[in-house]
Amino acid sequence: MNALCRAVAALAVTASLWAGDWSEPVEATARDGTALVTCRARVAGEFLVVEVTAAAGWHVYAMDNEQRAREALAGKMSLGVERNTEVLVSGGLEQVGVWYQSTPDDHSQPELRWYSYGFEGTTLLASRVRRTGGEMASVEVRAQACDSASCVSVEAELRVKVPGGDGAAFALDGLVPVRGS
């Protein structure tokens, strides 16, 4: 039931975002050209909203994956911790708030002391921003995309239109604060 509630909330949040000026989608690919992750972004009210969609069979990690793993390990050694998803903002925008993300799925294997939290399909990331001048901003998404056999570091560089004024409001419904941000 919990998964169903999260899916419905994610659909509601995603549907509310379809209106507006999204950046052109950017596809992050493996060396062989296989699509791994597609990203796009937009400014909605006082928020920068980034949509990250992992290709079928792939997933990316939460922005606070390392923090969540440390908490779960409670000082014990681990086999390793996957890389957090990061978003870097520059140009016509400055990040001024904490990040929010869709609620991560738990991919952990406690019997191996391996703790991992992330997203399959589409996830949303959002943070308050301040307009610093200029019509465009740069948004770089850095992530680790994994399937059942391998992991690949991916990057996507987006150009986002910075609208004047406040524009359409954005609600954080269905998103949770990134731990430690």
SEGU-26684 format. One record per residue: residue number from 1; residue in one letter; x, y, z of N, C-alpha, C in turn. Coordinates in Angstrom, 3 decimals. Layout:
- NUM, A, X, Y, Z, X, Y, Z, X, Y, Z
...
This chain:
- 1, M, 0.817, -1.193, 0.000, 0.000, 0.000, 0.000, 0.864, 1.261, 0.000
- 2, N, 1.949, 1.259, 0.752, 2.841, 2.405, 0.817, 3.396, 2.739, -0.566
- 3, A, 3.806, 1.728, -1.317, 4.337, 1.950, -2.666, 3.265, 2.543, -3.569
- 4, L, 2.026, 2.083, -3.436, 0.931, 2.613, -4.235, 0.695, 4.081, -3.907
- 5, C, 0.706, 4.439, -2.642, 0.517, 5.840, -2.234, 1.632, 6.716, -2.802
- 6, R, 2.874, 6.224, -2.736, 3.997, 7.003, -3.285, 3.854, 7.162, -4.783
- 7, A, 3.409, 6.115, -5.472, 3.242, 6.180, -6.924, 2.166, 7.193, -7.297
- 8, V, 1.062, 7.194, -6.579, -0.013, 8.147, -6.849, 0.467, 9.569, -6.575
- 9, A, 1.184, 9.774, -5.477, 1.707, 11.113, -5.146, 2.694, 11.573, -6.211
- 10, A, 3.559, 10.677, -6.666, 4.536, 11.035, -7.700, 3.832, 11.400, -9.001
- 11, L, 2.794, 10.662, -9.353, 2.032, 10.984, -10.560, 1.375, 12.348, -10.435
- 12, A, 0.825, 12.636, -9.285, 0.161, 13.921, -9.079, 1.162, 15.061, -9.190
- 13, V, 2.330, 14.906, -8.577, 3.360, 15.940, -8.651, 3.837, 16.097, -10.077
- 14, T, 4.101, 14.978, -10.762, 4.594, 15.038, -12.139, 3.558, 15.685, -13.042
- 15, A, 2.286, 15.338, -12.896, 1.240, 15.912, -13.736, 1.150, 17.415, -13.542
- 16, S, 1.347, 17.896, -12.316, 1.256, 19.331, -12.065, 2.420, 20.089, -12.695
- 17, L, 3.469, 19.391, -13.073, 4.639, 20.053, -13.634, 4.625, 20.139, -15.154
- 18, W, 3.709, 19.473, -15.819, 3.739, 19.442, -17.280, 3.603, 20.830, -17.876
- 19, A, 2.844, 21.697, -17.241, 2.738, 23.050, -17.752, 4.019, 23.791, -17.424
- 20, G, 4.443, 24.678, -18.303, 5.617, 25.483, -18.007, 6.724, 25.264, -19.008
- 21, D, 7.789, 26.002, -18.813, 8.908, 25.991, -19.739, 10.013, 25.057, -19.257
- 22, W, 9.927, 23.812, -19.638, 10.986, 22.856, -19.336, 12.158, 23.102, -20.269
- 23, S, 13.342, 22.813, -19.798, 14.515, 22.843, -20.670, 14.394, 21.713, -21.686
- 24, E, 15.214, 21.780, -22.700, 15.293, 20.653, -23.618, 15.810, 19.458, -22.822
- 25, P, 15.235, 18.277, -23.005, 15.756, 17.114, -22.281, 17.171, 16.764, -22.751
- 26, V, 17.985, 16.331, -21.810, 19.353, 15.913, -22.122, 19.495, 14.463, -21.686
- 27, E, 20.016, 13.664, -22.577, 20.181, 12.233, -22.316, 21.637, 11.954, -21.949
- 28, A, 21.845, 11.298, -20.819, 23.178, 10.840, -20.422, 23.278, 9.387, -20.869
- 29, T, 24.358, 9.075, -21.570, 24.486, 7.747, -22.167, 25.750, 7.033, -21.716
- 30, A, 25.750, 5.723, -21.901, 26.946, 4.913, -21.669, 27.886, 5.122, -22.859
- 31, R, 29.095, 4.651, -22.758, 30.072, 4.804, -23.845, 29.580, 4.209, -25.152
- 32, D, 28.760, 3.170, -25.069, 28.255, 2.541, -26.292, 27.022, 3.251, -26.847
- 33, G, 26.614, 4.375, -26.212, 25.479, 5.146, -26.688, 24.145, 4.753, -26.076
- 34, T, 24.136, 3.745, -25.222, 22.905, 3.322, -24.566, 22.400, 4.424, -23.642
- 35, A, 21.133, 4.790, -23.784, 20.536, 5.813, -22.919, 20.407, 5.269, -21.506
- 36, L, 20.880, 6.033, -20.532, 20.815, 5.629, -19.125, 19.877, 6.513, -18.324
- 37, V, 19.984, 7.824, -18.528, 19.229, 8.800, -17.754, 18.865, 9.969, -18.669
- 38, T, 17.654, 10.481, -18.522, 17.246, 11.701, -19.220, 16.870, 12.729, -18.163
- 39, C, 17.350, 13.964, -18.347, 17.098, 15.033, -17.383, 16.506, 16.247, -18.092
- 40, R, 15.691, 16.973, -17.356, 15.215, 18.269, -17.807, 14.925, 19.095, -16.559
- 41, A, 14.813, 20.417, -16.738, 14.624, 21.294, -15.582, 13.811, 22.512, -15.990
- 42, R, 13.279, 23.186, -14.956, 12.562, 24.438, -15.174, 12.520, 25.216, -13.871
- 43, V, 12.269, 26.502, -14.012, 12.039, 27.353, -12.854, 10.532, 27.461, -12.684
- 44, A, 10.057, 27.146, -11.487, 8.632, 27.221, -11.163, 8.487, 28.041, -9.896
- 45, G, 8.006, 29.250, -10.022, 7.926, 30.142, -8.871, 9.321, 30.422, -8.353
- 46, E, 9.540, 30.136, -7.073, 10.861, 30.373, -6.483, 11.721, 29.108, -6.456
- 47, F, 11.303, 28.066, -7.175, 12.012, 26.785, -7.165, 12.613, 26.432, -8.519
- 48, L, 13.776, 25.817, -8.470, 14.319, 25.098, -9.615, 13.858, 23.667, -9.444
- 49, V, 13.227, 23.108, -10.466, 12.731, 21.745, -10.424, 13.479, 20.947, -11.482
- 50, V, 14.076, 19.839, -11.064, 14.839, 18.976, -11.970, 14.142, 17.624, -12.006
- 51, E, 13.879, 17.152, -13.200, 13.268, 15.834, -13.394, 14.344, 14.897, -13.943
- 52, V, 14.554, 13.785, -13.267, 15.541, 12.788, -13.661, 14.793, 11.483, -13.929
- 53, T, 14.958, 10.955, -15.132, 14.281, 9.715, -15.505, 15.321, 8.669, -15.879
- 54, A, 15.381, 7.600, -15.088, 16.292, 6.491, -15.382, 15.645, 5.600, -16.440
- 55, A, 16.446, 5.127, -17.382, 15.956, 4.223, -18.427, 15.500, 2.914, -17.789
- 56, A, 14.643, 2.195, -18.496, 14.132, 0.910, -17.999, 15.299, -0.003, -17.621
- 57, G, 15.213, -0.598, -16.431, 16.250, -1.500, -15.951, 17.387, -0.801, -15.213
- 58, W, 17.372, 0.523, -15.184, 18.417, 1.319, -14.521, 17.814, 2.079, -13.353
- 59, H, 18.673, 2.512, -12.434, 18.253, 3.381, -11.341, 19.383, 4.349, -11.030
- 60, V, 19.039, 5.455, -10.361, 20.028, 6.414, -9.867, 19.854, 6.521, -8.363
- 61, Y, 20.831, 7.088, -7.701, 20.829, 7.147, -6.241, 20.302, 8.478, -5.730
- 62, A, 19.818, 8.462, -4.517, 19.271, 9.646, -3.864, 20.359, 10.694, -3.656
- 63, M, 19.936, 11.935, -3.492, 20.878, 13.016, -3.216, 21.548, 12.835, -1.862
- 64, D, 20.930, 12.057, -0.975, 21.470, 11.817, 0.359, 21.757, 10.333, 0.593
- 65, N, 22.079, 9.607, -0.460, 22.350, 8.170, -0.337, 23.461, 7.887, 0.678
- 66, E, 24.550, 8.656, 0.611, 25.685, 8.431, 1.516, 25.276, 8.672, 2.967
- 67, Q, 24.516, 9.731, 3.228, 24.050, 10.050, 4.590, 23.140, 8.936, 5.111
- 68, R, 22.200, 8.498, 4.285, 21.279, 7.430, 4.691, 22.044, 6.139, 4.983
- 69, A, 23.050, 5.834, 4.158, 23.842, 4.620, 4.373, 24.621, 4.708, 5.687
- 70, R, 25.240, 5.874, 5.965, 25.969, 6.056, 7.237, 25.039, 5.848, 8.424
- 71, E, 23.835, 6.396, 8.340, 22.872, 6.248, 9.434, 22.506, 4.778, 9.629
- 72, A, 22.278, 4.064, 8.541, 21.893, 2.646, 8.629, 23.046, 1.788, 9.143
- 73, L, 24.273, 2.144, 8.765, 25.441, 1.363, 9.195, 25.787, 1.602, 10.659
- 74, A, 25.434, 2.756, 11.197, 25.684, 3.091, 12.607, 27.121, 2.790, 13.016
- 75, G, 28.076, 3.237, 12.191, 29.487, 3.073, 12.508, 30.128, 1.788, 12.030
- 76, K, 29.356, 0.842, 11.527, 29.922, -0.420, 11.019, 30.542, -0.196, 9.647
- 77, M, 31.442, -1.084, 9.265, 32.077, -1.034, 7.944, 31.071, -1.470, 6.886
- 78, S, 31.286, -0.998, 5.655, 30.400, -1.321, 4.544, 31.209, -1.846, 3.369
- 79, L, 30.540, -2.544, 2.476, 31.177, -2.987, 1.233, 31.379, -1.832, 0.265
- 80, G, 30.722, -0.735, 0.521, 30.825, 0.432, -0.347, 29.509, 1.167, -0.377
- 81, V, 29.567, 2.424, -0.737, 28.374, 3.251, -0.808, 28.372, 3.934, -2.171
- 82, E, 27.228, 3.873, -2.851, 27.118, 4.482, -4.162, 27.061, 5.997, -4.049
- 83, R, 27.410, 6.630, -5.137, 27.532, 8.077, -5.229, 26.164, 8.769, -5.186
- 84, N, 26.086, 9.850, -4.432, 24.883, 10.687, -4.392, 24.629, 11.308, -5.756
- 85, T, 23.373, 11.580, -6.056, 23.045, 12.430, -7.200, 23.277, 13.863, -6.756
- 86, E, 23.893, 14.653, -7.617, 24.189, 16.059, -7.321, 23.587, 16.944, -8.393
- 87, V, 23.214, 18.156, -8.011, 22.765, 19.166, -8.957, 23.547, 20.441, -8.670
- 88, L, 24.228, 20.957, -9.686, 25.006, 22.186, -9.558, 24.328, 23.262, -10.396
- 89, V, 24.140, 24.443, -9.813, 23.408, 25.526, -10.452, 24.336, 26.725, -10.617
- 90, S, 24.332, 27.350, -11.805, 25.146, 28.542, -12.036, 24.490, 29.396, -13.122
- 91, G, 25.102, 30.530, -13.380, 24.545, 31.422, -14.397, 23.491, 32.320, -13.789
- 92, G, 22.291, 32.318, -14.339, 21.223, 33.222, -13.922, 20.484, 32.834, -12.665
- 93, L, 20.914, 31.750, -11.994, 20.263, 31.301, -10.759, 21.296, 30.967, -9.699
- 94, E, 20.901, 31.125, -8.450, 21.717, 30.704, -7.314, 20.831, 29.900, -6.378
- 95, Q, 21.295, 28.737, -5.969, 20.549, 27.919, -5.021, 20.605, 28.590, -3.654
- 96, V, 19.435, 28.763, -3.011, 19.389, 29.429, -1.707, 18.668, 28.602, -0.653
- 97, G, 18.205, 27.435, -0.998, 17.493, 26.597, -0.038, 18.029, 25.185, -0.053
- 98, V, 17.457, 24.367, 0.798, 17.822, 22.960, 0.825, 17.203, 22.261, -0.379
- 99, W, 17.718, 21.093, -0.701, 17.145, 20.291, -1.768, 16.040, 19.401, -1.207
- 100, Y, 15.062, 19.160, -2.046, 13.991, 18.205, -1.781, 14.040, 17.173, -2.892
- 101, Q, 13.600, 15.954, -2.589, 13.600, 14.887, -3.581, 12.372, 14.005, -3.379
- 102, S, 12.033, 13.263, -4.419, 11.002, 12.243, -4.258, 11.484, 11.296, -3.167
- 103, T, 10.567, 10.603, -2.503, 10.971, 9.660, -1.459, 11.749, 8.511, -2.093
- 104, P, 13.008, 8.299, -1.673, 13.819, 7.238, -2.287, 13.310, 5.839, -1.947
- 105, D, 13.521, 4.924, -2.873, 13.269, 3.506, -2.628, 14.471, 2.924, -1.894
- 106, D, 14.227, 1.944, -1.060, 15.291, 1.274, -0.308, 15.742, 0.040, -1.094
- 107, H, 16.981, 0.090, -1.604, 17.562, -1.020, -2.362, 18.590, -1.777, -1.518
- 108, S, 18.543, -1.610, -0.217, 19.567, -2.151, 0.685, 19.536, -3.673, 0.763
- 109, Q, 20.707, -4.205, 1.108, 20.871, -5.622, 1.407, 21.587, -5.706, 2.758
- 110, P, 20.831, -5.565, 3.860, 21.432, -5.500, 5.188, 22.301, -6.702, 5.527
- 111, E, 21.948, -7.880, 5.024, 22.748, -9.073, 5.312, 24.177, -8.932, 4.772
- 112, L, 24.376, -8.040, 3.791, 25.710, -7.775, 3.239, 26.297, -6.471, 3.781
- 113, R, 25.561, -5.815, 4.688, 25.924, -4.479, 5.177, 26.122, -3.521, 3.996
- 114, W, 25.187, -3.597, 3.059, 25.187, -2.726, 1.886, 23.862, -1.974, 1.882
- 115, Y, 23.946, -0.655, 2.062, 22.753, 0.169, 2.151, 22.731, 1.154, 0.983
- 116, S, 21.597, 1.176, 0.313, 21.494, 1.945, -0.910, 20.065, 2.448, -1.081
- 117, Y, 19.936, 3.725, -1.486, 18.638, 4.370, -1.608, 18.602, 5.150, -2.910
- 118, G, 17.569, 4.934, -3.711, 17.535, 5.625, -4.985, 16.201, 5.544, -5.690
- 119, F, 16.262, 5.771, -6.999, 15.059, 5.948, -7.795, 15.118, 5.145, -9.090
- 120, E, 14.007, 4.505, -9.397, 13.798, 3.912, -10.711, 12.749, 4.782, -11.390
- 121, G, 12.762, 4.836, -12.693, 11.773, 5.660, -13.394, 12.069, 7.130, -13.183
- 122, T, 11.006, 7.924, -12.948, 11.133, 9.379, -12.869, 11.113, 9.856, -11.426
- 123, T, 12.035, 10.759, -11.115, 12.079, 11.389, -9.799, 12.184, 12.897, -9.972
- 124, L, 11.794, 13.631, -8.940, 11.893, 15.076, -8.948, 12.831, 15.543, -7.848
- 125, L, 13.605, 16.581, -8.174, 14.495, 17.248, -7.236, 14.142, 18.730, -7.303
- 126, A, 14.104, 19.412, -6.172, 13.728, 20.826, -6.182, 14.447, 21.578, -5.073
- 127, S, 14.783, 22.837, -5.359, 15.385, 23.718, -4.361, 14.977, 25.155, -4.655
- 128, R, 14.854, 25.950, -3.603, 14.607, 27.381, -3.795, 15.832, 27.990, -4.460
- 129, V, 15.567, 28.930, -5.356, 16.647, 29.630, -6.046, 16.365, 31.127, -6.050
- 130, R, 17.428, 31.865, -6.288, 17.333, 33.315, -6.446, 17.812, 33.646, -7.858
- 131, R, 17.099, 34.531, -8.510, 17.501, 34.988, -9.834, 18.666, 35.957, -9.679
- 132, T, 19.744, 35.739, -10.441, 20.932, 36.583, -10.308, 21.176, 37.428, -11.541
- 133, G, 20.244, 37.412, -12.465, 20.392, 38.186, -13.696, 20.659, 37.255, -14.864
- 134, G, 20.214, 37.661, -15.993, 20.382, 36.841, -17.175, 19.141, 36.015, -17.461
- 135, E, 18.985, 35.650, -18.715, 17.806, 34.915, -19.145, 17.967, 33.404, -19.059
- 136, M, 19.193, 32.927, -18.910, 19.455, 31.485, -18.896, 20.333, 31.125, -17.701
- 137, A, 20.183, 29.887, -17.232, 21.020, 29.350, -16.159, 21.546, 27.993, -16.618
- 138, S, 22.633, 27.579, -16.016, 23.190, 26.252, -16.265, 22.865, 25.357, -15.072
- 139, V, 22.430, 24.150, -15.385, 22.131, 23.159, -14.358, 22.840, 21.876, -14.763
- 140, E, 23.740, 21.414, -13.902, 24.470, 20.177, -14.185, 24.011, 19.102, -13.210
- 141, V, 23.600, 17.967, -13.761, 23.180, 16.824, -12.953, 24.281, 15.777, -13.042
- 142, R, 24.786, 15.362, -11.895, 25.792, 14.298, -11.825, 25.191, 13.154, -11.029
- 143, A, 25.295, 11.951, -11.573, 24.674, 10.808, -10.909, 25.446, 9.539, -11.226
- 144, Q, 25.060, 8.480, -10.579, 25.568, 7.149, -10.864, 24.361, 6.310, -11.255
- 145, A, 24.367, 5.831, -12.486, 23.274, 4.981, -12.975, 23.740, 3.532, -12.894
- 146, C, 22.878, 2.677, -12.349, 23.244, 1.264, -12.197, 22.118, 0.376, -12.700
- 147, D, 22.500, -0.786, -13.222, 21.542, -1.852, -13.488, 21.983, -3.030, -12.635
- 148, S, 21.506, -4.209, -12.901, 21.838, -5.356, -12.050, 23.275, -5.823, -12.220
- 149, A, 23.971, -5.339, -13.256, 25.325, -5.833, -13.518, 26.415, -4.775, -13.448
- 150, S, 26.065, -3.495, -13.573, 27.120, -2.483, -13.639, 26.610, -1.114, -13.201
- 151, C, 27.578, -0.226, -12.958, 27.277, 1.164, -12.628, 28.099, 2.072, -13.531
- 152, V, 27.504, 3.202, -13.912, 28.157, 4.150, -14.811, 27.931, 5.556, -14.262
- 153, S, 28.989, 6.357, -14.178, 28.835, 7.763, -13.810, 28.245, 8.497, -15.006
- 154, V, 27.237, 9.332, -14.745, 26.599, 10.084, -15.816, 26.522, 11.550, -15.445
- 155, E, 26.548, 12.396, -16.472, 26.396, 13.832, -16.296, 25.487, 14.357, -17.383
- 156, A, 24.668, 15.322, -17.026, 23.810, 15.993, -17.990, 23.896, 17.490, -17.730
- 157, E, 24.200, 18.267, -18.765, 24.269, 19.719, -18.629, 23.066, 20.324, -19.319
- 158, L, 22.268, 21.062, -18.534, 21.024, 21.645, -19.024, 21.135, 23.156, -19.087
- 159, R, 20.457, 23.748, -20.052, 20.301, 25.201, -20.131, 18.848, 25.498, -19.812
- 160, V, 18.617, 26.285, -18.773, 17.273, 26.530, -18.269, 16.918, 28.004, -18.440
- 161, K, 15.743, 28.254, -19.007, 15.230, 29.613, -19.150, 14.868, 30.143, -17.762
- 162, V, 15.295, 31.373, -17.466, 14.984, 32.016, -16.188, 13.904, 33.054, -16.453
- 163, P, 12.661, 32.734, -16.093, 11.583, 33.690, -16.341, 11.676, 34.872, -15.383
- 164, G, 11.177, 36.021, -15.817, 11.103, 37.179, -14.934, 9.957, 36.999, -13.956
- 165, G, 10.016, 37.660, -12.825, 8.943, 37.564, -11.840, 8.904, 36.210, -11.169
- 166, D, 7.813, 35.975, -10.436, 7.696, 34.738, -9.681, 7.191, 33.571, -10.515
- 167, G, 6.392, 33.830, -11.543, 5.868, 32.747, -12.365, 4.930, 31.840, -11.591
- 168, A, 4.652, 30.687, -12.166, 3.742, 29.720, -11.544, 4.350, 29.164, -10.264
- 169, A, 3.518, 28.987, -9.261, 3.983, 28.452, -7.981, 4.291, 26.962, -8.106
- 170, F, 5.096, 26.475, -7.211, 5.441, 25.058, -7.157, 5.191, 24.576, -5.739
- 171, A, 4.525, 23.436, -5.607, 4.262, 22.850, -4.292, 5.188, 21.665, -4.082
- 172, L, 5.705, 21.531, -2.899, 6.630, 20.448, -2.564, 5.911, 19.151, -2.193
- 173, D, 4.614, 19.061, -2.450, 3.843, 17.865, -2.129, 4.509, 16.614, -2.707
- 174, G, 4.673, 15.599, -1.865, 5.270, 14.355, -2.325, 6.783, 14.332, -2.291
- 175, L, 7.428, 15.442, -1.959, 8.888, 15.491, -1.875, 9.318, 15.550, -0.412
- 176, V, 10.520, 15.052, -0.139, 11.068, 15.071, 1.219, 12.396, 15.830, 1.212
- 177, P, 12.739, 16.500, 2.322, 14.021, 17.204, 2.379, 15.179, 16.201, 2.255
- 178, V, 16.211, 16.628, 1.553, 17.426, 15.824, 1.453, 18.140, 15.912, 2.798
- 179, R, 18.468, 14.773, 3.365, 19.140, 14.736, 4.678, 20.519, 15.367, 4.579
- 180, G, 20.827, 16.200, 5.555, 22.150, 16.804, 5.629, 22.372, 17.939, 4.664
- 181, S, 21.328, 18.410, 3.973, 21.565, 19.519, 3.019, 21.316, 20.849, 3.658
